[in-house]
Amino acid sequence: MPPLEDTKDGACLVAPQAGLAVFSKPKWWRNTFSFCLSFAPKCIKPAAIIMAMVLVMLSTVVAESLLLQQANLGLLFVVLALNFFALIGALALLVWGFASWLSRLTGFALAFNQTPQSQFLSEKIDLAASKLTQLQSIQETDKRKAHLAKYWTGLSLFLTLPSILFIVPFCISLYASYVPAYLAHAQTAPTMPLPPVPEPVAMICTVASLIFGTYIMVLTLAGIVISASTDLQPGPAVMHTIKLSHIKILPLSLITVAMLSITLAISAPREILQHFVAMPWAENNIFVMFGEEIWRCVTSVILTTFTLAPFCEYLRSKPK
């Protein structure tokens, strides 16, 4: 029988199970999915903003391709202007969408932490109470926007160096992957020589980008959970996030890799299947591109919170 803990009103709740043991319970996954599904309507706005940003960029690429086919020098200025305004609009949507997602995910983390673990391990979670908790959590999060802005500014500054250490090897590994394929299909030789990347260097860069990418995701997801309910000031809260993430880096990394793999398999199945099945009909197909972005938007309203939920659960019993 699991240990009990007393609450202020005298009721007994199941104490949070230590470590990763709770993730072996099917009831937890079923009730967590129901909890995320009930929260999904609140994620429509940030998902729609990000989808709008992606569609703006895709539409610009299509329009640019059609205009350049006219072989009219005067249209070059139209293309440049189109790219400029599309870039400005996409950046504005990106900032707006990221801030909107961050606010919603913080509200979700607070609602999850305020819902006893016993609810997630019950036969069926009380969705009526959950929806009320979710609404109150979003309202409370909205009141703490200034505090959260300071917190994320501090954590972002800390993540600057890891981000550079991720971007540089990622770009090198990307270059190493696509240049040979480009040269193999190019109809004319490139005007500038494209030096190949030695295979050991490409391998090291790939591993480095995976390590630092996972590290950034761990701190970001842990930051969302900790910032949602901590009473610490922004500076000490950032230091607590860094310290706790480093102490629990291995289990948090395992959770990150597992949940991102599930998310990728559902939201972007073609990226996985194309490594096993030839899909020439999907290459450079604008309808496929638009369809995939719409699908990612629809699935993100559930998958984003579902990815965060194990972090909320694992960190719920850790000291704030």
PEGIJO-V360750 format. One record per backbone hydrogen bond with DSSP energy under -1.0 kcal/mol. NH is the residue of the N-H (numbers start at 1). CO is the residue of the C=O. Records with the same first field share a line. If there is no record, write none. Layout:
# PEGIJO-V360750
NH: CO ; CO
This chain:
# PEGIJO-V360750
5: 13
7: 11
10: 7
13: 5
15: 3
21: 18
23: 20
24: 21
25: 22
29: 25
30: 26
31: 27
32: 28
33: 29
34: 30
35: 31
36: 32
37: 33
38: 34
39: 35
40: 36
42: 39
43: 40
47: 43
48: 44
49: 45
50: 46
51: 47
52: 48
53: 49
54: 50
55: 51
56: 52
57: 53
58: 54
59: 55
60: 56
61: 57
62: 58
63: 59
64: 60
65: 61
66: 62
67: 63
68: 64
70: 67
71: 68
75: 72
76: 73
79: 75
80: 76
81: 77
82: 78
83: 79
84: 80
85: 81
86: 82
87: 83
88: 84
89: 85
90: 86
91: 87
92: 88
93: 89
94: 90
95: 91
96: 92
97: 93
98: 94
99: 95
100: 96
101: 97
102: 98
103: 99
104: 100
105: 101
106: 102
107: 103
108: 104
109: 105
110: 106
111: 107
112: 108
113: 109
114: 110
119: 116
121: 117
127: 125
130: 126
131: 127
132: 128
133: 129
134: 130
135: 131
136: 132
137: 133
138: 134
139: 135
140: 136
141: 137
142: 138
143: 139
144: 141
148: 144
149: 145
150: 146
151: 147
152: 148
153: 149
154: 150
155: 151
156: 152
157: 153
158: 154
159: 155
160: 157
163: 159
164: 160
165: 161
167: 163
168: 164
170: 166
171: 167
172: 168
173: 169
174: 170
175: 171
176: 172
177: 173
178: 174
179: 175
182: 178
183: 179
184: 180
185: 181
186: 182
202: 198
203: 199
204: 200
205: 201
206: 202
207: 203
208: 204
209: 205
210: 206
211: 207
212: 208
213: 209
214: 210
215: 211
216: 212
217: 213
218: 214
219: 215
220: 216
221: 217
222: 218
223: 219
224: 220
225: 221
226: 222
227: 223
228: 224
230: 226
237: 233
238: 234
239: 235
240: 236
241: 237
242: 238
243: 239
244: 240
245: 241
246: 242
247: 243
248: 244
252: 248
253: 249
254: 250
255: 251
256: 252
257: 253
258: 254
259: 255
260: 256
261: 257
262: 258
263: 259
264: 260
265: 261
266: 262
267: 263
268: 264
273: 269
274: 270
275: 272
276: 273
277: 273
282: 279
285: 282
289: 285
290: 286
291: 287
292: 288
293: 289
294: 290
295: 291
296: 292
297: 293
298: 294
299: 295
300: 296
302: 299
303: 299
304: 300
306: 302
307: 303
308: 304
309: 305
312: 308
313: 309
314: 310
315: 311
318: 315
